[in-house]
Amino acid sequence: MRDTGFYVQMHLHTAESSRCARVGGADMARACKEAGYDLIVVTDHFFNANINVPYDIPWEDQVHGLFAGYRAAKAMGDKIGLTVLAGWETYTDGPEYLTYGLDEAFLLKNRDIALLPKVQYLRRVHAAGGYVSHAHPFREASYIPHFDPDPYGLDAVEVFNGRHMDPSFDEKAHAFAKRYKLPGTAGADAHNTLHILDGAMRFSYPVNTFDEIFVAIQKGDYEIVEHLGQRATSF
């Protein structure tokens, strides 16, 4: 029997909206519910990343497309008792930011958002009430140019990423977060249902909105679960 904690997945992608994902939002939601999650956040790739939306269509249609996977996941979540929230993963000259707490209305009013330098991007997100966790800040890959992670404008740092095969990436992220006194988040970075068991966050009480999630994160009222079924560890 699963314990009484409240389990959250903060980083996953869907085939509707992320070109690199392999499973649609409804199936991802169903699999997450079966795995034991209480809440998931769909963080599909943004307009400056690996989005599965054409660039030559009206802005309103692009925004609608970004949230297609989220809508499919939420519709399933509403049926099966899983809370589904929407975010995105943006790319800014190297750093990738998991952005939470903003919606389609925000994007419709900010057509230039994907073109902003990172400092301006972070300022605008925070001015609108959003939150940012730096996704896999020390990941090394062919598509990521070298950069030095910057703590400016961060609400948290992703200190455990389920797709990392090199543990040093997470170790460096953990040290970075500790150095700058930033809380750590975890995420599966799931692109299919095989990945969803990794990188869960276990809260000791229900959190149902981004405000509630980040208040709990700031208070340290959570543990990171590297793999569902394993013992949680405090950050």
Salt bridges, closest charged atoms under 4 A:
ASP3 OD1 - ARG202 NE 3.24
ASP27 OD1 - ARG30 NH1 2.54
ASP38 OD2 - ARG2 NH1 3.36
ASP78 OD2 - LYS74 NZ 3.05
GLU89 OE1 - HIS11 NE2 3.14
GLU89 OE1 - HIS13 NE2 3.11
GLU89 OE1 - HIS45 ND1 3.66
GLU89 OE2 - HIS136 NE2 3.10
GLU96 OE2 - HIS136 NE2 3.98
GLU104 OE2 - ARG71 NH1 3.61
ASP112 OD1 - ARG124 NH1 2.54
ASP148 OD1 - HIS146 NE2 3.50
ASP155 OD2 - HIS126 NE2 2.70
GLU158 OE2 - HIS11 ND1 2.76
ASP170 OD1 - HIS164 ND1 2.88
ASP189 OD1 - HIS11 NE2 3.05
ASP189 OD1 - HIS13 NE2 3.23
ASP189 OD2 - ARG139 NH2 2.88
ASP189 OD1 - HIS191 ND1 3.91
ASP198 OD2 - ARG163 NH2 3.36
ASP198 OD1 - HIS227 NE2 3.89
ASP221 OD2 - LYS219 NZ 3.73
GLU223 OE1 - ARG202 NH1 3.25
